[in-house]
Amino acid sequence: FIDADHPSHVYKLKKALYGLKQAPRAWYDELSKFLLHNHFFKGIIDPTLFIRRFQDDILVVQVYVDDIIFGSTHPRYIQLFSDLMKSRFEMSMMGEMTFFLGLQVNISPCGIFINQSKYVLEILNKYGMESCDPVGTPMEIKDKLDLDQNGTPVDATKYRSMIGALMYLTSSRPDIDFGFELTEFSDADYARCKDTFKSTSGGAQFLGEKLVSWSSKKQDCTALSTAEAEYVSLSACCAQILWMRTRLTNYGFHFNKILIYCDSKSAIAISCNPVQHSRTKHIAVRYHFLKEHVEKGTIELYFVKTDYQLADTQKLFQQIVSTIWFVALVCVVYLLRSLIVW
């Protein structure tokens, strides 16, 4: 900036600036333009994912601000990308990935293993819980969460920080095989919340025999029946599995039909019947897109007995069972998958 009174003077900088708020966007635009110019294309859903194909091989690049991880089905394309980036930008290659955004990565002949033990210890140290005692399940059996009308207000900022840290902790993903089917389990309880009487949806998504995504969330609407609660859960699970299918398309995997397992024959009947029923006409229109995908054949629904329901919101994903039950259910997740996936 030029001072009109002192045009020949310059400002002395007392503190170095890390960067401007526009810098990340400017860097992304520059990098994106460079990669697109070199025959990469962006992911359909994730704009920070760049892909380049070489006949039967693929090169995948994931960008997180100025951190870049990349991999390929052939080693020579990894070196190709490294040389390409060094020809345009001043960059340091850190070698094989061992740590990224709180995830510890261990690559061995047996597979790729991800854990967050270091991140867990950091959370415990941050909130003074280094000497806490471990428990068999994250929630007591008899606990019923409801509103505490007479409780002391907590620090909202600290509370959000703790919850955010725990939510990020759930991002660890198992390894993914190449020969797999995309399947899902959907379940819901009925009016379990004692304050709002709303139901809770649960979902578990599998790639082959690997559990890669899961959720347990209170529904937005108040269901009038168990069938309606299960139907709303099926709709939410359908949206999640379609998002996963689109994401996997970027990696060259295509699924003509996705199987969803549900333990409610009534909900399956509602989903497969295009006729509007008097008992379902009040359900919000946004949940009915499930019927469209069932009719197109994108989604195929199957009945599964409750004992083999891998998305049971009360027994597994809300984790309010005894240690024996919890361990048994985890074993069922891996044992039953070999019987269902073909």
C-alpha positions in Angstrom: 0.0 0.0 0.0 1.3 3.5 -0.9 1.1 6.3 1.6 0.5 9.5 -0.3 2.4 11.6 2.3 5.4 9.2 2.2 5.5 7.5 -1.2 9.1 6.4 -0.8 8.5 4.7 2.5 7.7 1.0 3.2 5.9 -0.7 6.1 7.9 -2.8 8.5 6.2 -6.1 9.1 6.2 -7.0 12.8 4.5 -10.4 12.5 4.5 -12.7 9.6 1.1 -13.6 8.1 0.4 -17.3 7.6 -1.9 -16.5 4.7 -5.0 -14.8 3.6 -8.5 -16.3 3.9 -8.7 -16.4 0.1 -5.4 -18.4 -0.1 -7.0 -22.0 0.2 -9.4 -21.2 -2.5 -6.8 -19.7 -4.8 -4.5 -22.7 -4.2 -7.3 -25.2 -5.0 -8.2 -23.3 -8.2 -4.5 -23.4 -9.3 -4.1 -27.1 -8.4 -7.4 -28.1 -10.0 -6.6 -26.3 -13.2 -3.2 -28.0 -13.4 -4.6 -31.5 -12.7 -7.4 -31.1 -15.2 -5.0 -29.9 -17.8 -3.0 -33.1 -17.2 -5.9 -35.5 -18.0 -7.4 -35.8 -14.5 -11.1 -35.5 -13.8 -12.9 -34.5 -10.6 -15.0 -36.9 -8.6 -18.8 -36.7 -9.1 -19.5 -35.9 -5.4 -16.1 -34.9 -4.0 -14.5 -32.0 -5.8 -11.2 -32.6 -3.9 -10.9 -36.1 -5.5 -9.0 -36.3 -8.8 -8.8 -39.4 -10.9 -6.8 -40.4 -14.0 -7.2 -43.7 -15.8 -4.6 -45.7 -17.8 -6.5 -48.5 -19.5 -6.8 -51.1 -16.7 -5.0 -49.0 -14.1 -6.2 -46.0 -12.1 -4.4 -43.1 -10.3 -6.4 -41.5 -7.4 -5.4 -38.2 -5.8 -7.1 -36.8 -2.7 -6.5 -33.2 -1.7 -6.9 -31.7 1.7 -5.8 -28.0 1.5 -2.1 -28.4 1.0 -1.9 -32.1 2.0 -2.2 -34.5 -0.9 -2.4 -38.3 -0.7 -2.3 -40.4 -3.8 -2.2 -44.0 -4.9 -2.4 -46.2 -8.0 -2.9 -49.8 -9.0 0.6 -49.7 -10.6 3.7 -48.3 -9.0 4.9 -46.5 -12.1 1.9 -44.1 -12.1 2.8 -43.1 -8.5 6.2 -42.1 -9.6 4.6 -40.4 -12.7 2.4 -38.2 -10.4 5.3 -37.4 -8.1 7.4 -36.2 -11.0 4.4 -34.3 -12.5 3.8 -32.3 -9.3 7.5 -31.6 -8.7 7.7 -30.1 -12.3 5.2 -27.5 -11.4 5.2 -27.0 -7.6 7.8 -27.0 -4.9 6.7 -30.0 -2.9 8.1 -32.6 -0.4 7.2 -36.2 -0.9 6.8 -37.9 2.5 6.8 -41.4 1.2 4.4 -44.2 2.2 1.5 -42.8 4.3 1.7 -43.7 8.0 -0.4 -40.9 9.5 -3.0 -38.5 8.1 -5.5 -36.3 9.8 -5.6 -38.3 13.1 -5.6 -41.7 11.3 -2.7 -44.0 11.8 -2.1 -46.2 8.7 -0.3 -49.5 8.7 0.3 -51.1 5.3 1.4 -54.7 5.3 1.1 -57.8 3.1 -2.0 -58.7 5.0 -3.8 -55.5 4.1 -4.2 -51.9 5.1 -5.1 -51.2 8.7 -6.4 -48.0 10.2 -6.6 -47.0 13.8 -6.8 -43.9 15.9 -5.1 -44.9 19.2 -2.9 -41.7 19.2 -5.9 -39.5 18.6 -7.8 -41.3 21.5 -4.9 -40.6 23.9 -4.8 -37.0 22.9 -8.5 -36.6 23.6 -8.1 -38.3 27.0 -5.2 -36.0 27.9 -7.0 -32.9 26.7 -10.0 -33.5 29.0 -8.1 -35.0 32.0 -9.3 -38.6 31.6 -5.9 -40.3 31.5 -6.7 -42.5 34.5 -10.3 -43.4 33.5 -11.5 -47.0 33.8 -12.5 -48.8 30.6 -15.9 -50.4 30.3 -17.2 -53.2 28.2 -19.8 -51.1 26.3 -19.9 -47.3 25.8 -23.3 -47.0 27.5 -24.9 -48.6 30.6 -27.7 -51.0 30.1 -30.3 -49.2 32.3 -29.5 -45.7 31.2 -32.4 -43.8 29.6 -31.4 -40.4 28.2 -33.9 -37.7 28.6 -34.0 -33.9 29.2 -32.4 -32.7 32.5 -34.7 -29.9 33.5 -32.9 -29.1 36.8 -29.3 -29.6 35.6 -26.5 -27.1 35.6 -25.8 -25.6 32.2 -22.5 -26.8 30.7 -20.0 -24.8 28.7 -21.5 -25.0 25.2 -18.1 -24.5 23.4 -16.4 -27.2 25.4 -19.3 -29.6 25.0 -19.3 -29.1 21.2 -15.5 -29.6 21.2 -15.9 -32.9 23.1 -18.7 -34.2 20.9 -16.9 -33.2 17.7 -13.8 -35.0 18.8 -15.7 -38.2 19.5 -17.6 -37.9 16.2 -14.4 -37.7 14.3 -13.1 -40.7 16.2 -15.9 -42.9 14.5 -14.4 -42.2 11.1 -12.0 -45.2 11.2 -12.9 -47.5 8.3 -12.0 -51.2 7.8 -10.1 -52.3 4.7 -12.0 -52.7 1.4 -11.7 -55.8 -0.8 -11.9 -55.7 -4.6 -14.5 -58.5 -5.1 -17.6 -57.2 -3.2 -21.2 -56.4 -3.3 -22.8 -53.3 -1.9 -25.4 -54.2 0.7 -27.2 -52.6 3.6 -29.2 -53.4 6.7 -31.9 -51.0 7.9 -33.7 -51.0 11.2 -35.7 -48.7 13.5 -37.2 -48.8 17.0 -40.6 -47.2 17.8 -41.1 -44.1 19.9 -38.2 -44.9 22.1 -37.4 -41.2 23.0 -39.3 -40.5 26.2 -39.3 -36.7 25.6 -40.5 -36.5 21.9 -41.7 -40.0 21.3 -39.8 -40.1 18.1 -38.2 -43.2 16.7 -34.5 -43.9 15.9 -33.3 -45.1 12.5 -30.3 -47.4 12.2 -28.3 -48.4 9.2 -25.2 -50.5 8.4 -23.6 -50.5 5.0 -21.3 -53.2 3.8 -18.8 -53.6 1.0 -18.4 -57.3 0.6 -17.8 -58.6 4.2 -16.6 -55.2 5.4 -18.7 -52.8 7.5 -17.7 -49.4 6.1 -20.5 -47.1 7.2 -23.0 -47.0 10.0 -25.4 -44.6 11.6 -28.0 -44.3 14.4 -30.1 -41.1 14.3 -33.4 -39.9 15.7 -36.0 -39.4 13.0 -37.2 -36.0 12.1 -40.9 -37.0 12.1 -43.1 -38.7 14.6 -44.1 -42.1 13.3 -47.6 -43.4 13.9 -46.7 -47.1 13.7 -43.7 -49.4 13.7 -44.1 -50.0 9.9 -43.9 -46.2 9.3 -40.8 -45.9 11.5 -39.2 -48.8 9.5 -40.2 -47.2 6.2 -38.6 -43.8 7.1 -35.5 -45.7 8.1 -35.4 -47.5 4.8 -35.7 -44.2 3.0 -32.7 -42.7 4.9 -30.7 -45.9 4.3 -31.5 -45.8 0.6 -30.2 -42.2 0.3 -27.0 -43.2 2.1 -26.3 -46.3 -0.1 -27.0 -44.3 -3.3 -24.4 -41.8 -2.2 -21.9 -44.6 -1.6 -22.7 -46.1 -5.0 -22.1 -42.7 -6.8 -18.8 -42.3 -4.8 -17.6 -45.8 -5.8 -18.4 -45.1 -9.4 -15.4 -42.7 -9.4 -13.2 -45.7 -8.6 -14.5 -47.8 -11.4 -17.0 -49.9 -9.5 -20.5 -50.3 -10.8 -23.5 -51.8 -9.0 -26.7 -52.5 -11.0 -28.7 -53.6 -8.0 -28.2 -52.9 -4.3 -29.7 -55.2 -1.6 -31.2 -53.7 1.5 -32.3 -56.0 4.4 -35.1 -55.1 6.7 -36.9 -57.0 9.5 -40.3 -55.4 8.8 -42.5 -57.1 6.1 -45.0 -54.3 6.4 -42.4 -51.6 5.5 -41.2 -53.8 2.6 -44.8 -54.1 1.3 -45.3 -50.4 1.5 -42.0 -49.8 -0.5 -42.9 -52.3 -3.2 -46.5 -51.2 -3.7 -46.9 -48.0 -5.8 -50.5 -47.6 -4.7 -51.2 -45.0 -2.0 -52.7 -46.4 1.1 -54.9 -44.5 3.6 -52.5 -45.4 6.4 -49.5 -44.0 4.6 -50.9 -40.9 2.8 -49.7 -38.6 5.7 -46.0 -39.6 5.3 -43.9 -36.8 3.9 -43.3 -37.0 0.1 -39.5 -36.9 0.5 -39.6 -40.4 2.0 -41.4 -41.9 -1.0 -38.4 -41.6 -3.3 -37.6 -45.1 -2.0 -40.5 -46.5 -4.0 -39.1 -45.0 -7.2 -35.7 -46.8 -6.8 -37.4 -50.0 -5.9 -39.6 -49.8 -9.0 -36.5 -49.0 -11.2 -34.7 -52.0 -9.8 -31.9 -49.9 -8.3 -32.8 -51.1 -4.9 -34.1 -54.6 -3.9 -35.5 -55.2 -0.5 -35.2 -58.5 1.4 -36.7 -59.6 4.7 -34.3 -60.6 7.5 -35.3 -62.0 10.9 -34.8 -59.6 13.8 -32.2 -62.0 15.5 -30.0 -61.5 12.4 -30.6 -57.8 12.0 -27.1 -56.2 11.9 -28.5 -52.6 12.1 -30.5 -53.1 15.3 -30.6 -49.6 16.8 -31.2 -50.8 20.3 -28.7 -53.6 20.5 -25.7 -52.5 18.5 -25.6 -48.9 17.4 -27.0 -47.4 20.5 -24.9 -49.9 22.5 -27.2 -50.2 25.5 -26.7 -53.9 26.0 -24.6 -56.0 28.2 -21.0 -56.8 27.3 -21.9 -60.4 26.4 -24.7 -59.3 24.1 -22.5 -56.6 22.5 -19.6 -58.9 21.8 -22.0 -61.6 20.4 -23.6 -59.0 18.0 -20.2 -57.9 16.8 -19.3 -61.5 16.0 -22.6 -61.9 14.2 -21.8 -59.0 12.0 -18.7 -60.8 10.6 -20.1 -64.4 10.7 -23.4 -63.7 9.1 -21.9 -61.7 6.3 -20.3 -64.8 4.8 -23.8 -66.4 4.6 -25.6 -63.4 3.1 -23.1 -62.0 0.5 -22.8 -64.1 -2.6 
